[in-house]
Amino acid sequence: MDLLGRAHALAILYYVTRREQRPWRFNELEAELDISPNTLSKRLEELTDAGLLTRRSYDEIPPRVEYEATTKAQELNPIFKDLHVWAERHWPEVNEAFENEEN
């Protein structure tokens, strides 16, 4: 739970499990998620160490590294679906409260 609560961890897992189930390159994730390279690198390392992602590096110039969801990460799909349904249902009131808090 500690790892999943860290900045951007769930967003990364969502993208690699739900958006397109394919290998993702570092710079694709960086562009899609708008995460600083240092934070993204740290999170990818942690998620890989936890067995939620696989990391494959290719001996090419320029170097290519790809990340893909493991079976363990794929098991989060029902949770992501439920969160999406919840967000769709409650987004207007949550968004309104958030906007009022900023003003």
N, C-alpha and C positions, 0 to 999 in steps of 0.2 A: 504493500500500500504506500509505503514511503516513496518508492521509485515512481509509482503512477501519479503521485501528488506533486512531483517536481515539475518545474516550468517546462511546458511544451511536450512532456512525455506522452500524454494522451493524444495530443494533436498529431504527433509523429505516428503513433500506433494506428490512429484512425486512418491516416493517409495510406499507410502501407497495407492495411487490411481491408479497407472499405472503398477507397476511391478507385484504385485499379490494383488488382492483385498481380503485381509484377515486380521485378527488381527496380529499385529506385536509386538514382545516383544522388550523391551528396548535394550537388548544386541544384538539382531538381527540387529536392526537399527544401533547401534553403530559399529558393525562389517562391515555391508554393506556400510555405509557412511563414515567410518573413521573419526568420530566426537568425540571430547573429551566428556567424560561423563557429565561434568558440562554444557557445551554448549548444548548438546543434551537434557539434563534434562530441561534446561531453555526454549529451543525452544518448546519442547513437551508441557510444561505447558502453554506457550503463545498460541500455536495453539489450545490446548484444551479449554482455556479460551475464545478464539475467536469463538469457535463453529465449528472449522474445523476438529477436532479429538475428538473421544470419548476415555475415559480412563476407563479401567475395571481392578480392582485389585481383586485378588483371595486370600482368607485366607488359604494359603498353606505354607509349609516350604520346600524349600526356597520360599520367597514371589514371586508371579508372577503378573506382570502388563502387559496388552496388550493395544495397541493403534490401532484404526481403523478410516478410513476416514468417515466423515459424508457426507450427501447428498450435503451440501454446498461445501465441498472439492471436491466431485466428479464432480461438475460443472466446475472445472478447467481442466478436461480432454481435451476438444477441444483446449484450450490454450496450454497445454503440447504437443498435437499432432502438432499444428502449429509451436511451437518452435522446435520440433524435425525435421520437414520438413525444416525449415529455417536453422538449424544447419547442416543438411546433405548437403544442397545446398552450404553453405558458409564455411564449416569447413576448407577446404584446405587453403583458403586465410586468414582466421582468425588465424588459427594455425601458418601459415608462419609468419604473422605479429607479433604474440606473441613470437615465437622463435627468430625472429630478434631483438625484444625489449630486450630479456634476454641477448643477446650477446653483 
